[in-house]
Amino acid sequence: AEGGFGMVMTAACYVHPSGHAFDGQWACDSDERLPSLRSAAEAIQESGAMGVLQIHHGGRQCPPALCGGQSVSASAIPAERPNAATPRALEESEIEDLIRAFADAALRAKRAGFQGVEIHGANTYLLQQFVSPHSNRRDDRWGRDRLAFPLAVTDAILDAVGPGYPVGYRFSPEETETPGIRWPHTEALIEALCQRPLDWLHISLNEYRRTSLVGDFEEPVLHKVTATIKGRVPLIGVGRVRTLQDAQAVLATGCDLVAMGRMAITEPEWPHHASAGEPLRTSVPEEDAASLLTLPAGLTRKIYSVEGWFEVEGKWTMQR
């Protein structure tokens, strides 16, 4: 926030114990979390940025050891990855409980002082699992209309926080699974979201120039999305944005805002340096990043252990 970013969004924060997706993940599943939520919200705002809590449920992506012994999802279909556990299909009553859990978490964020929430419906987590024909093979109302659950969550959150409180929605445009999410599914989701009083949509991409993962179209995904939204809702673009030229290229596609994840960690002063025309750090030091970049120890260990996630001086470059 002190580096000049206008909005600081947290990493995904789980809304229910069954949605715990990774080690060290932050939680917003009960009022017991309010002190830590308030601390983060205050720190962001004191530095001059808008604080946004991103909320999610990991669904079948949750390791059983973190979520009570067995993950849950729309259907009992494992993810297409090695050694993926088979989730348990949620009961209808549990789906209703999770809708309330999302709404409660959003209201909790508001009470804690966050100035907005983002619904994380991307990156193969639970909301996306209900949209996907791979993971959602239900024959009830939550399967006949695969948008029903994410839209019910969105509506419940909007009702909980009330008018005037910023709410956004993040989505992934495609999946590689067969069957999986393809452009017509995403177009339908975008259309439905544009009918709601959301403050932004946020695409999830690993590369802002990327075209279709499955060869369905040749134009960049961002162009497809902005052409569909038609300016009805602000769009946040993202994906390996490192330089000022990258950020300008994202805006040129019709996006209204630009998000950075890895670069915000690598170069916390990015907005200040970029606006002044000063050099930008694009790689993490080979060692001692924790002290040089003021990073938590857990994040530092992950950066140095996952090859290609960050660009690390003298070790490896960032994978696309």
C-alpha positions as CSV (number, residue, x, y, z in Angstrom):
1,A,0.0,0.0,0.0
2,E,2.8,2.4,0.8
3,G,4.3,1.8,-2.6
4,G,1.4,3.6,-4.3
5,F,-1.0,0.8,-5.2
6,G,-4.6,2.1,-5.2
7,M,-6.2,-1.2,-4.0
8,V,-4.6,-3.9,-2.0
9,M,-6.5,-7.2,-2.2
10,T,-5.8,-10.1,0.2
11,A,-5.1,-13.6,-1.0
12,A,-8.1,-16.0,-0.9
13,C,-9.6,-16.2,2.5
14,Y,-11.8,-19.3,3.2
15,V,-15.4,-18.8,4.3
16,H,-16.0,-22.2,5.8
17,P,-13.6,-24.8,7.4
18,S,-14.4,-27.2,4.6
19,G,-12.9,-24.7,2.2
20,H,-9.4,-24.6,3.6
21,A,-7.3,-24.9,0.4
22,F,-3.6,-24.4,1.3
23,D,-1.2,-24.2,4.2
24,G,-1.0,-20.9,5.9
25,Q,-4.3,-19.7,4.4
26,W,-6.1,-16.9,6.1
27,A,-9.7,-17.6,7.3
28,C,-12.8,-15.4,7.6
29,D,-15.2,-18.2,8.7
30,S,-16.2,-16.9,12.1
31,D,-16.2,-13.8,14.3
32,E,-13.2,-15.1,16.1
33,R,-11.2,-14.0,13.0
34,L,-12.3,-10.4,13.4
35,P,-9.2,-9.1,15.3
36,S,-6.8,-10.3,12.6
37,L,-9.1,-9.1,9.8
38,R,-9.3,-5.6,11.5
39,S,-5.5,-5.5,11.8
40,A,-5.0,-6.1,8.1
41,A,-7.7,-3.7,7.1
42,E,-6.3,-0.9,9.2
43,A,-2.8,-1.5,8.0
44,I,-3.9,-1.2,4.4
45,Q,-6.0,1.9,4.9
46,E,-3.4,3.7,7.0
47,S,-1.1,3.4,4.1
48,G,-3.6,5.1,1.8
49,A,-5.0,2.2,-0.3
50,M,-8.4,0.6,-0.5
51,G,-8.4,-2.7,1.3
52,V,-10.4,-5.6,-0.3
53,L,-10.9,-9.1,1.2
54,Q,-11.0,-11.9,-1.3
55,I,-13.2,-14.7,-0.2
56,H,-13.5,-18.2,-1.4
57,H,-14.0,-21.9,-0.8
58,G,-11.5,-24.4,-2.2
59,G,-13.9,-27.2,-2.9
60,R,-12.2,-30.3,-4.4
61,Q,-8.9,-28.4,-4.4
62,C,-8.7,-28.7,-0.6
63,P,-6.2,-31.2,0.7
64,P,-8.2,-33.6,2.9
65,A,-5.8,-33.0,5.8
66,L,-6.8,-29.3,5.9
67,C,-10.6,-29.6,5.5
68,G,-11.7,-32.2,7.9
69,G,-10.7,-35.4,6.2
70,Q,-12.6,-35.2,2.9
71,S,-13.0,-32.4,0.4
72,V,-16.4,-31.5,-1.0
73,S,-17.6,-30.3,-4.4
74,A,-20.5,-30.1,-6.7
75,S,-20.1,-33.8,-7.7
76,A,-17.9,-36.7,-6.6
77,I,-15.5,-36.1,-9.5
78,P,-11.7,-35.7,-8.7
79,A,-9.7,-33.0,-10.4
80,E,-7.5,-34.0,-13.3
81,R,-4.2,-33.9,-11.5
82,P,-2.0,-36.7,-10.1
83,N,-3.2,-38.3,-6.9
84,A,-6.2,-36.0,-6.7
85,A,-8.7,-37.0,-4.0
86,T,-12.3,-37.7,-4.8
87,P,-14.5,-35.2,-3.2
88,R,-17.9,-35.8,-1.6
89,A,-20.8,-34.3,-3.4
90,L,-22.5,-31.6,-1.4
91,E,-26.0,-32.1,-0.1
92,E,-28.5,-29.4,-1.0
93,S,-28.7,-28.3,2.6
94,E,-24.9,-27.9,2.7
95,I,-25.0,-25.8,-0.5
96,E,-27.5,-23.4,1.3
97,D,-25.2,-23.4,4.3
98,L,-22.3,-22.4,2.1
99,I,-24.3,-19.6,0.5
100,R,-24.9,-18.2,4.0
101,A,-21.2,-18.7,4.9
102,F,-20.1,-16.5,1.9
103,A,-22.6,-13.8,2.9
104,D,-21.5,-13.9,6.5
105,A,-17.9,-13.7,5.5
106,A,-18.6,-10.7,3.3
107,L,-20.4,-8.9,6.1
108,R,-17.6,-9.9,8.5
109,A,-15.1,-8.2,6.1
110,K,-17.3,-5.0,6.1
111,R,-17.4,-5.1,9.9
112,A,-13.6,-5.5,10.1
113,G,-13.1,-2.3,8.1
114,F,-12.3,-3.7,4.6
115,Q,-13.6,-1.3,2.0
116,G,-14.8,-4.1,-0.4
117,V,-14.8,-7.8,-1.0
118,E,-14.0,-9.9,-4.0
119,I,-15.8,-13.2,-4.7
120,H,-13.2,-15.7,-5.9
121,G,-14.9,-17.7,-8.5
122,A,-11.8,-18.6,-10.4
123,N,-8.7,-20.9,-10.4
124,T,-10.7,-24.1,-10.1
125,Y,-12.1,-23.4,-6.7
126,L,-15.6,-24.3,-5.6
127,L,-17.6,-21.6,-7.4
128,Q,-15.8,-22.5,-10.7
129,Q,-16.4,-26.2,-9.9
130,F,-20.2,-25.5,-10.0
131,V,-19.9,-23.7,-13.4
132,S,-17.7,-26.5,-14.9
133,P,-19.3,-29.4,-16.8
134,H,-16.3,-31.5,-15.6
135,S,-16.9,-31.1,-11.9
136,N,-20.6,-30.4,-11.8
137,R,-22.7,-33.4,-13.0
138,R,-25.6,-32.9,-10.7
139,D,-29.2,-33.5,-11.8
140,D,-30.8,-31.1,-9.3
141,R,-31.3,-27.4,-9.7
142,W,-27.7,-26.8,-8.9
143,G,-26.6,-28.9,-11.8
144,R,-29.4,-28.2,-14.4
145,D,-28.3,-24.6,-14.2
146,R,-24.6,-24.6,-13.4
147,L,-24.6,-20.8,-12.8
148,A,-27.1,-21.1,-10.0
149,F,-24.7,-21.5,-7.1
150,P,-22.2,-18.7,-8.0
151,L,-25.1,-16.4,-8.7
152,A,-26.9,-17.3,-5.5
153,V,-23.6,-16.6,-3.6
154,T,-23.2,-13.3,-5.4
155,D,-26.8,-12.2,-4.7
156,A,-26.5,-13.3,-1.0
157,I,-23.4,-11.2,-0.6
158,L,-24.9,-8.2,-2.2
159,D,-27.9,-8.4,0.1
160,A,-25.7,-8.9,3.1
161,V,-23.4,-5.9,2.6
162,G,-26.1,-3.6,1.2
163,P,-26.0,-0.9,-1.5
164,G,-22.8,1.2,-1.8
165,Y,-20.4,-1.4,-0.5
166,P,-18.0,-2.5,-3.3
167,V,-18.2,-6.1,-4.4
168,G,-16.3,-7.7,-7.3
169,Y,-16.2,-11.2,-8.9
170,R,-13.1,-13.1,-10.2
171,F,-13.5,-15.7,-12.9
172,S,-11.3,-18.0,-15.1
173,P,-12.3,-17.9,-18.7
174,E,-11.5,-21.5,-19.7
175,E,-10.5,-24.9,-18.5
176,T,-8.4,-27.6,-20.2
177,E,-10.5,-30.5,-18.9
178,T,-12.9,-32.3,-21.2
179,P,-15.7,-31.6,-20.7
180,G,-14.7,-28.2,-19.2
181,I,-15.5,-24.5,-19.2
182,R,-15.4,-23.1,-22.7
183,W,-16.0,-19.6,-24.0
184,P,-19.8,-20.0,-24.3
185,H,-20.0,-20.9,-20.6
186,T,-17.9,-17.9,-19.7
187,E,-19.9,-15.6,-21.9
188,A,-23.1,-16.7,-20.1
189,L,-21.5,-16.1,-16.7
190,I,-20.3,-12.6,-17.7
191,E,-23.8,-11.7,-19.0
192,A,-25.4,-12.9,-15.7
193,L,-22.8,-11.0,-13.6
194,C,-23.3,-7.8,-15.7
195,Q,-27.0,-7.9,-14.7
196,R,-26.0,-7.5,-11.0
197,P,-24.8,-4.3,-9.3
198,L,-21.2,-5.5,-9.1
199,D,-18.4,-2.9,-8.9
200,W,-15.9,-4.9,-11.0
201,L,-15.1,-8.2,-12.7
202,H,-11.6,-9.6,-12.4
203,I,-10.3,-12.1,-14.9
204,S,-7.7,-14.7,-13.9
205,L,-4.9,-15.1,-16.5
206,N,-1.3,-16.2,-16.2
207,E,-0.4,-14.1,-19.2
208,Y,-2.3,-11.0,-20.4
209,R,-1.5,-11.7,-24.0
210,R,-2.8,-15.3,-23.8
211,T,-5.3,-16.7,-26.4
212,S,-7.5,-19.7,-26.0
213,L,-6.1,-22.6,-23.9
214,V,-8.0,-25.1,-26.1
215,G,-7.7,-23.4,-29.5
216,D,-11.3,-22.2,-29.6
217,F,-10.3,-18.7,-30.8
218,E,-7.1,-16.8,-31.9
219,E,-7.6,-13.4,-30.4
220,P,-6.4,-12.6,-26.9
221,V,-8.7,-13.6,-24.2
222,L,-8.8,-10.0,-22.8
223,H,-10.2,-8.8,-26.1
224,K,-13.0,-11.4,-26.0
225,V,-13.9,-10.4,-22.4
226,T,-13.9,-6.7,-22.9
227,A,-16.0,-7.1,-26.1
228,T,-18.5,-9.1,-24.1
229,I,-18.7,-6.7,-21.1
230,K,-19.0,-3.6,-23.4
231,G,-18.1,-1.3,-20.5
232,R,-21.1,-2.3,-18.4
233,V,-18.9,-3.3,-15.4
234,P,-15.2,-2.2,-14.8
235,L,-12.8,-5.0,-15.6
236,I,-9.5,-5.8,-13.9
237,G,-6.9,-7.2,-16.2
238,V,-3.9,-9.3,-15.0
239,G,-1.3,-11.7,-16.1
240,R,2.5,-11.4,-16.0
241,V,2.4,-7.6,-15.9
242,R,5.9,-6.5,-15.1
243,T,6.7,-3.2,-16.8
244,L,4.8,0.0,-17.4
245,Q,4.5,-1.0,-21.0
246,D,2.8,-4.2,-19.9
247,A,0.3,-2.3,-17.8
248,Q,-0.4,0.1,-20.6
249,A,-1.0,-2.8,-23.0
250,V,-3.5,-4.3,-20.6
251,L,-5.4,-1.0,-20.4
252,A,-5.3,-0.7,-24.2
253,T,-7.4,-3.9,-24.4
254,G,-10.3,-2.1,-22.7
255,C,-9.6,-3.1,-19.1
256,D,-10.2,-0.4,-16.6
257,L,-7.7,-1.5,-13.9
258,V,-4.5,-3.6,-13.8
259,A,-3.7,-6.1,-11.1
260,M,-0.3,-7.3,-10.0
261,G,0.5,-10.2,-7.7
262,R,4.1,-11.4,-8.1
263,M,5.3,-8.0,-9.2
264,A,3.7,-6.3,-6.2
265,I,5.8,-8.6,-4.0
266,T,8.9,-8.4,-6.1
267,E,8.7,-4.6,-6.4
268,P,6.5,-3.1,-3.7
269,E,7.3,0.4,-4.9
270,W,6.2,-0.4,-8.5
271,P,3.6,2.5,-8.8
272,H,6.0,5.1,-7.5
273,H,9.0,3.9,-9.5
274,A,6.9,3.4,-12.7
275,S,5.3,6.8,-12.6
276,A,8.7,8.4,-12.0
277,G,10.3,6.5,-14.9
278,E,12.7,4.8,-12.5
279,P,14.1,1.2,-12.9
280,L,11.9,-1.6,-11.7
281,R,13.0,-4.7,-9.9
282,T,11.7,-7.7,-11.8
283,S,13.3,-10.6,-9.9
284,V,13.6,-11.7,-6.3
285,P,17.1,-11.7,-4.8
286,E,18.8,-15.2,-4.8
287,E,18.7,-15.2,-1.0
288,D,17.5,-13.2,2.0
289,A,14.3,-12.0,0.2
290,A,12.5,-12.0,3.6
291,S,14.5,-9.1,4.9
292,L,15.1,-7.3,1.7
293,L,11.4,-7.3,0.6
294,T,9.8,-7.6,4.0
295,L,8.2,-10.9,3.3
296,P,6.7,-13.5,5.7
297,A,8.9,-16.5,6.2
298,G,6.3,-18.9,4.8
299,L,6.0,-16.9,1.6
300,T,9.7,-16.7,1.2
301,R,10.1,-20.5,1.5
302,K,7.5,-21.0,-1.1
303,I,9.1,-18.5,-3.5
304,Y,12.4,-20.4,-3.2
305,S,10.9,-23.9,-3.4
306,V,8.5,-23.6,-6.4
307,E,10.6,-23.3,-9.5
308,G,9.3,-20.8,-12.0
309,W,6.6,-19.2,-9.8
310,F,8.7,-16.1,-9.2
311,E,11.8,-15.0,-11.1
312,V,14.7,-15.6,-8.8
313,E,18.1,-14.1,-9.5
314,G,20.7,-16.7,-10.5
315,K,18.2,-19.6,-10.2
316,W,15.3,-19.5,-12.7
317,T,13.0,-17.2,-14.6
318,M,9.2,-16.8,-14.1
319,Q,7.2,-19.4,-16.1
320,R,4.4,-18.2,-18.3
